[in-house]
Amino acid sequence: MLTNAILYRGREQADWSADYKLFNRSAIQVPVLFRTVLLESIKKLPEGADIEVAIDVSI
């Protein structure tokens, strides 16, 4: 999840250690995080664009 967020922001060539350190020390509310990422991503899409979603249900 965190890696995908880093890649989405175009930081694949940057040092990721600060990102992982921050999230390692923080209590993450997953629904809030996903909602924020989704809403920010939608803002960047052209009007009327499709949103593709993948779900892993292999528990």
C-alpha positions in Angstrom: 0.0 0.0 0.0 2.7 2.5 1.0 4.9 1.5 -2.0 2.0 2.2 -4.4 1.4 5.6 -2.9 5.1 6.5 -3.3 5.0 5.3 -6.9 1.8 7.1 -7.6 3.5 10.4 -6.5 6.3 9.7 -9.0 8.9 9.2 -6.2 10.2 5.8 -7.3 13.8 7.0 -7.7 13.7 8.9 -4.3 14.8 7.6 -0.9 11.8 6.0 0.7 13.2 5.6 4.1 11.5 8.7 5.5 8.1 7.5 4.2 8.5 4.1 5.9 9.8 5.6 9.1 6.8 8.0 9.3 4.3 5.3 8.7 6.1 2.8 11.0 5.7 5.2 13.9 2.1 6.3 13.2 -1.1 4.6 14.0 -2.7 4.3 10.6 -6.5 4.4 10.2 -6.7 2.4 7.0 -10.2 3.5 5.9 -9.2 7.1 6.3 -6.0 6.6 4.4 -7.7 4.8 1.5 -10.5 7.4 1.3 -7.9 10.2 1.2 -5.8 8.5 -1.5 -8.9 7.8 -3.6 -10.3 11.3 -3.4 -7.0 12.9 -4.3 -6.6 10.5 -7.2 -10.0 11.2 -8.5 -9.2 14.9 -8.6 -6.4 14.2 -11.1 -8.5 12.2 -13.5 -10.1 13.7 -16.6 -13.9 14.2 -16.2 -15.8 11.1 -17.0 -12.7 8.8 -16.7 -13.2 5.2 -15.4 -11.9 4.2 -12.0 -10.4 0.7 -12.0 -10.4 -1.2 -8.7 -8.7 -4.4 -7.7 -9.6 -6.3 -4.5 -7.7 -9.2 -3.0 -10.0 -11.5 -1.1 -7.6 -14.5 -0.7 -7.7 -14.8 3.1 
